[in-house]
Amino acid sequence: MLFHSSIRKELARSFGATLVVLVTVVMTMTLIRTLGEAGRGVFNPADVMIVMGYTVLSNMPVILSLCLFLAVLSVLTRMFRDSEMVIWFGSGRGLTSLLRPLFRFAWPILVVITALAFLILPWALGRIEDMRDRYEKRGDISRIQPGQFQESANGERVFFIEKDASGKQAGNNVFIATHTPNKETITSARNGRIETIKGEKFLILENGQRLEKVANKPDISVAEFKTYGAQVDADDQSARSFVPSGAKGTLELLQSPNKVHLAELSWRAGLALAAINFVIIGLVTAGVNPRVGRTANLGFAFMVFVVYFNMLILGKSWIETGQVQVGVYLLTLHGGALALALLWLAKRNNNWVLRRSRRPSAKASAEELP
């Protein structure tokens, strides 16, 4: 049908334009946040773009759902505003007949959202957690940055190198402060280099001095040296000891269905079910009312979207704490939203109007009498 093909083309154009704008906004916000985390030492500054890409990818189900919702709402609202829907209604068709072209356009996007929610989202979050964990477990040598005070992995040492040379294998004006329960030491040297002795990495310092203070003793010992060696920690290659539920695969969550895993499954299923409901909600909320302005429906639709996704987040926390069962939650939220949307669609399609019957007053009855 020509009308169906034209509406699908317009939906595709609106969806593509909205997707480009939203992805650009999300990438900008994610880049700013990731740069701040990298500055605090959460991520490696060299991995900022990779972390940003994984973060945007994990947010794609929500972005695609919003783009689909806005595309349906904007296209149908324009049709109402340009009186194209008058022609559609005049040909004997109603709003329910628009469900077919809308879902013919939306079904590939719904499949992508489902695949992203159940497969790509945990994979992307897992890669982010791997990079965060690997950066936290880096060795002392990897932590050293010229001109910055850096703390060791165990928190007992603070390193400072004014200037490095030959790829962090040597440096000038080295400072090391060590704090243990028994003593505190401060070591400084003009030069330092990294050497491997019997498979262990050592920081060899030259032309410096060492200050040592033992606990519960007021004396401080000072020693000068020409060469001094201090063992440094290597990178920790062990696997992650904790994996958040968001970074676990769907099959792994299904194999151990505890409260936390069921809450994560409800979130992923909710992303797919919400996208389906938003197609119908966009249909029933589309329209133009000259008395309230053009942006009234758009504002109401945004409020519905925000409330819906906030309920997804609240439902996840409720399932984690055992306040609600996952089946009851999914049926109440998504089934209830679908039922209300279909009821609203039936009301608009059939022009149902709620009218309150009025009883004739005694005065009116008396006036009607001869």
C-alpha positions as CSV (number, residue, x, y, z in Angstrom):
1,M,0.0,0.0,0.0
2,L,1.3,3.4,-1.0
3,F,0.4,5.1,2.2
4,H,2.1,2.4,4.3
5,S,5.3,2.7,2.3
6,S,5.3,6.5,2.6
7,I,4.8,6.5,6.3
8,R,7.6,3.9,6.8
9,K,9.9,6.1,4.7
10,E,9.1,9.1,6.9
11,L,9.5,7.1,10.0
12,A,12.9,5.9,8.8
13,R,14.1,9.5,8.2
14,S,12.8,10.7,11.5
15,F,14.4,7.8,13.3
16,G,17.7,8.2,11.6
17,A,17.9,11.9,12.4
18,T,16.9,11.4,16.0
19,L,19.4,8.6,16.4
20,V,22.3,10.8,15.2
21,V,21.4,13.6,17.5
22,L,20.9,11.4,20.6
23,V,24.1,9.4,20.0
24,T,26.1,12.6,19.6
25,V,24.7,14.0,22.9
26,V,25.3,10.7,24.7
27,M,28.8,10.4,23.4
28,T,29.6,14.0,24.5
29,M,28.3,13.4,28.0
30,T,30.0,10.1,28.2
31,L,33.3,11.5,27.1
32,I,33.2,14.3,29.7
33,R,32.4,11.8,32.5
34,T,35.0,9.3,31.3
35,L,37.7,12.0,31.2
36,G,36.8,12.9,34.8
37,E,37.1,9.3,35.8
38,A,40.4,8.9,34.0
39,G,41.7,12.0,35.8
40,R,40.7,10.4,39.2
41,G,42.6,7.3,38.3
42,V,39.7,5.0,37.5
43,F,40.6,4.3,33.9
44,N,43.8,4.5,31.9
45,P,43.8,7.9,30.0
46,A,44.8,6.0,26.9
47,D,41.6,3.9,27.1
48,V,39.2,6.9,27.3
49,M,37.8,6.5,23.7
50,I,37.4,2.7,24.1
51,V,35.6,3.1,27.4
52,M,33.4,5.8,25.8
53,G,32.5,3.4,23.0
54,Y,31.6,0.6,25.3
55,T,29.5,2.9,27.4
56,V,27.6,4.2,24.5
57,L,27.1,0.7,23.2
58,S,25.6,-0.4,26.6
59,N,23.2,2.5,26.5
60,M,22.0,1.8,22.9
61,P,18.8,-0.2,24.0
62,V,17.5,2.9,25.8
63,I,18.7,5.2,23.0
64,L,17.0,3.1,20.3
65,S,13.8,2.9,22.3
66,L,13.7,6.7,22.7
67,C,14.4,7.2,19.0
68,L,11.7,4.8,18.0
69,F,9.2,6.5,20.4
70,L,10.1,10.0,19.1
71,A,9.9,8.9,15.5
72,V,6.4,7.5,15.8
73,L,5.2,10.4,17.9
74,S,6.7,13.1,15.6
75,V,5.5,11.6,12.3
76,L,2.0,11.0,13.5
77,T,1.7,14.4,15.1
78,R,2.8,16.0,11.8
79,M,0.1,14.0,10.0
80,F,-2.5,15.3,12.4
81,R,-1.2,18.9,12.1
82,D,-1.2,18.7,8.3
83,S,-4.7,17.2,8.2
84,E,-3.4,14.0,6.6
85,M,-5.1,12.0,9.3
86,V,-8.4,13.6,8.2
87,I,-8.0,11.9,4.8
88,W,-7.1,8.7,6.5
89,F,-10.2,8.8,8.7
90,G,-12.3,9.9,5.9
91,S,-11.4,6.7,3.9
92,G,-12.9,4.6,6.7
93,R,-9.7,3.7,8.4
94,G,-9.0,4.2,12.1
95,L,-6.0,4.5,14.4
96,T,-5.8,0.7,14.9
97,S,-5.1,0.2,11.2
98,L,-1.8,2.2,11.7
99,L,-0.5,-0.6,14.0
100,R,0.5,-2.7,11.0
101,P,2.7,-0.2,9.2
102,L,4.2,1.0,12.5
103,F,5.2,-2.5,13.5
104,R,6.4,-3.4,10.0
105,F,8.8,-0.5,10.4
106,A,9.7,-1.2,14.1
107,W,10.2,-4.9,14.2
108,P,13.9,-4.9,13.0
109,I,14.6,-2.2,15.6
110,L,12.9,-4.2,18.3
111,V,15.0,-7.3,17.4
112,V,18.2,-5.2,17.6
113,I,17.1,-3.8,21.0
114,T,16.4,-7.3,22.3
115,A,19.8,-8.6,21.1
116,L,21.6,-5.5,22.6
117,A,19.8,-6.0,25.9
118,F,20.5,-9.7,26.3
119,L,23.8,-10.1,24.5
120,I,25.7,-6.9,23.8
121,L,25.0,-5.0,27.0
122,P,26.6,-7.5,29.4
123,W,29.5,-7.9,27.0
124,A,30.2,-4.2,26.8
125,L,29.9,-3.8,30.6
126,G,32.2,-6.7,31.1
127,R,34.9,-5.0,28.9
128,I,34.6,-1.8,30.9
129,E,35.0,-3.7,34.2
130,D,38.0,-5.6,32.8
131,M,39.7,-2.3,31.9
132,R,38.9,-0.8,35.3
133,D,40.1,-3.8,37.1
134,R,43.3,-4.1,35.1
135,Y,44.1,-0.5,35.6
136,E,43.6,-0.8,39.4
137,K,45.9,-3.9,39.5
138,R,48.8,-2.3,37.5
139,G,52.2,-2.6,39.1
140,D,54.2,0.2,40.7
141,I,56.2,0.9,37.5
142,S,53.1,1.3,35.5
143,R,51.7,3.7,38.0
144,I,54.7,6.1,37.9
145,Q,54.0,9.3,35.9
146,P,56.6,12.0,35.6
147,G,55.9,15.1,37.7
148,Q,53.1,13.4,39.7
149,F,52.9,11.7,43.0
150,Q,51.6,8.1,42.6
151,E,50.6,5.6,45.2
152,S,51.6,2.0,44.9
153,A,49.0,-0.8,44.5
154,N,49.1,-1.8,48.2
155,G,49.1,1.8,49.4
156,E,52.4,1.6,51.3
157,R,54.5,3.6,48.9
158,V,54.3,7.0,47.2
159,F,56.6,7.5,44.2
160,F,57.7,10.7,42.4
161,I,59.9,11.1,39.4
162,E,60.6,14.5,38.1
163,K,61.6,13.3,34.6
164,D,61.8,9.9,33.0
165,A,63.9,8.7,30.1
166,S,64.1,5.6,27.8
167,G,60.5,4.6,28.3
168,K,60.2,4.6,32.1
169,Q,63.3,2.4,32.5
170,A,65.2,5.3,34.0
171,G,64.5,8.7,35.6
172,N,66.0,11.7,37.4
173,N,65.2,13.1,40.9
174,V,63.4,10.1,42.3
175,F,61.5,10.3,45.6
176,I,60.0,7.3,47.5
177,A,58.0,7.5,50.7
178,T,57.2,4.2,52.5
179,H,54.9,3.8,55.4
180,T,54.5,0.5,57.3
181,P,53.1,-0.2,60.8
182,N,56.7,-0.5,62.2
183,K,58.6,2.3,60.4
184,E,58.5,5.1,57.9
185,T,61.2,5.8,55.3
186,I,61.9,8.5,52.8
187,T,64.3,7.8,50.0
188,S,65.5,10.3,47.4
189,A,68.1,10.0,44.7
190,R,69.4,11.9,41.7
191,N,69.0,9.0,39.3
192,G,67.1,5.7,39.1
193,R,66.6,2.9,36.7
194,I,64.7,-0.4,36.5
195,E,66.6,-3.7,36.4
196,T,65.4,-7.3,36.5
197,I,67.3,-9.5,39.0
198,K,66.4,-13.2,39.2
199,G,63.0,-12.6,37.7
200,E,62.1,-9.7,40.0
201,K,62.0,-6.1,39.2
202,F,64.1,-3.7,41.3
203,L,64.4,0.1,41.2
204,I,68.1,0.9,41.4
205,L,68.7,4.3,42.9
206,E,72.1,6.2,42.6
207,N,73.5,9.1,44.6
208,G,70.9,9.7,47.2
209,Q,70.0,9.5,50.9
210,R,67.6,7.5,53.0
211,L,65.7,8.7,56.1
212,E,64.2,6.1,58.4
213,K,62.1,6.5,61.6
214,V,61.2,3.4,63.7
215,A,57.8,3.5,65.5
216,N,57.9,4.5,69.2
217,K,61.4,5.9,68.8
218,P,62.2,9.6,68.5
219,D,65.4,9.1,66.6
220,I,65.7,9.5,62.8
221,S,68.5,7.7,61.0
222,V,70.0,9.2,57.9
223,A,72.1,7.3,55.5
224,E,73.7,8.4,52.2
225,F,74.3,5.9,49.4
226,K,75.7,5.6,46.0
227,T,73.6,2.7,44.9
228,Y,70.4,1.4,46.6
229,G,67.9,-1.2,45.3
230,A,64.2,-1.3,46.1
231,Q,61.9,-4.1,44.9
232,V,58.8,-2.9,43.1
233,D,55.5,-4.8,42.5
234,A,54.7,-6.2,39.1
235,D,51.4,-6.1,37.4
236,D,48.7,-8.3,39.0
237,Q,47.5,-10.7,36.3
238,S,44.9,-12.4,38.5
239,A,41.3,-12.6,37.4
240,R,38.6,-10.3,38.8
241,S,37.4,-11.4,42.2
242,F,34.0,-9.7,41.8
243,V,31.8,-9.5,38.7
244,P,28.7,-7.3,38.8
245,S,25.5,-8.8,37.7
246,G,25.3,-6.3,34.8
247,A,28.5,-7.8,33.3
248,K,27.3,-11.4,33.5
249,G,25.9,-13.2,30.5
250,T,22.2,-14.0,30.2
251,L,22.8,-17.7,30.4
252,E,24.9,-17.3,33.5
253,L,22.1,-15.3,35.2
254,L,19.5,-18.0,34.2
255,Q,21.7,-20.8,35.7
256,S,21.7,-19.2,39.1
257,P,18.4,-17.3,39.5
258,N,19.0,-15.4,42.8
259,K,17.4,-12.1,43.6
260,V,20.2,-10.0,42.1
261,H,20.3,-12.1,38.9
262,L,16.5,-12.0,38.5
263,A,16.6,-8.2,38.9
264,E,19.1,-7.9,36.1
265,L,17.1,-10.2,33.9
266,S,14.0,-8.1,34.6
267,W,15.9,-5.0,33.5
268,R,17.0,-6.6,30.3
269,A,13.6,-8.0,29.5
270,G,12.1,-4.7,30.4
271,L,14.1,-2.9,27.8
272,A,12.7,-5.1,25.1
273,L,9.1,-5.0,26.4
274,A,9.2,-1.2,26.9
275,A,10.2,-0.7,23.3
276,I,7.2,-2.6,22.1
277,N,4.9,-0.6,24.4
278,F,6.4,2.7,23.2
279,V,5.3,2.0,19.7
280,I,1.6,1.8,20.8
281,I,2.0,4.7,23.3
282,G,3.5,6.9,20.6
283,L,0.4,6.1,18.4
284,V,-2.2,6.9,21.1
285,T,-0.4,10.1,22.3
286,A,0.0,11.6,18.9
287,G,-2.2,14.4,18.0
288,V,-2.6,18.2,17.9
289,N,-4.8,20.3,20.1
290,P,-4.9,24.0,19.1
291,R,-6.0,25.0,22.6
292,V,-3.0,23.7,24.4
293,G,-0.2,24.3,21.8
294,R,1.9,22.0,19.7
295,T,4.3,20.9,22.5
296,A,1.7,19.6,24.9
297,N,1.6,16.1,23.5
298,L,5.4,16.0,23.2
299,G,5.8,17.1,26.8
300,F,3.3,14.5,28.0
301,A,5.0,11.8,25.9
302,F,8.4,12.7,27.4
303,M,6.9,12.5,30.9
304,V,5.5,9.0,30.1
305,F,8.9,7.9,28.8
306,V,10.8,9.2,31.9
307,V,8.2,7.6,34.3
308,Y,8.3,4.3,32.5
309,F,12.1,4.0,32.6
310,N,12.2,5.2,36.2
311,M,9.8,2.4,37.0
312,L,12.2,-0.1,35.3
313,I,15.0,1.2,37.6
314,L,12.8,1.1,40.7
315,G,11.6,-2.4,39.8
316,K,15.1,-3.7,39.6
317,S,15.9,-2.4,43.1
318,W,12.6,-3.8,44.4
319,I,13.4,-7.3,43.0
320,E,16.9,-7.2,44.5
321,T,15.6,-6.4,48.0
322,G,12.8,-9.0,47.7
323,Q,9.9,-6.5,47.9
324,V,8.3,-7.9,44.7
325,Q,8.5,-11.0,42.6
326,V,9.9,-10.8,39.1
327,G,6.8,-12.3,37.4
328,V,4.4,-10.0,39.3
329,Y,6.6,-7.0,38.5
330,L,6.8,-7.7,34.7
331,L,3.1,-8.4,34.4
332,T,2.1,-5.4,36.4
333,L,4.3,-2.9,34.8
334,H,4.6,-4.0,31.2
335,G,1.3,-5.8,31.0
336,G,-0.5,-2.9,32.7
337,A,1.2,-0.4,30.3
338,L,0.1,-2.4,27.3
339,A,-3.5,-2.8,28.6
340,L,-3.8,1.0,29.3
341,A,-2.3,1.8,25.9
342,L,-4.7,-0.6,24.1
343,L,-7.6,0.8,26.0
344,W,-6.7,4.3,25.2
345,L,-6.2,3.3,21.5
346,A,-9.7,1.7,21.5
347,K,-11.2,4.9,23.0
348,R,-9.6,7.2,20.4
349,N,-10.4,4.7,17.5
350,N,-14.1,4.4,18.5
351,N,-14.5,7.9,19.8
352,W,-15.7,6.8,23.1
353,V,-16.9,9.7,25.3
354,L,-17.7,9.4,29.0
355,R,-20.9,11.4,29.7
356,R,-22.6,11.8,33.0
357,S,-26.4,11.6,32.8
358,R,-28.2,14.5,34.4
359,R,-31.5,14.2,36.2
360,P,-34.0,17.0,35.5
361,S,-34.3,19.4,38.4
362,A,-37.6,20.0,40.2
363,K,-37.8,23.6,38.9
364,A,-37.3,22.5,35.3
365,S,-40.0,19.8,35.7
366,A,-42.4,22.3,37.2
367,E,-41.8,24.7,34.3
368,E,-42.5,22.0,31.8
369,L,-45.9,21.2,33.3
370,P,-48.9,23.0,31.8
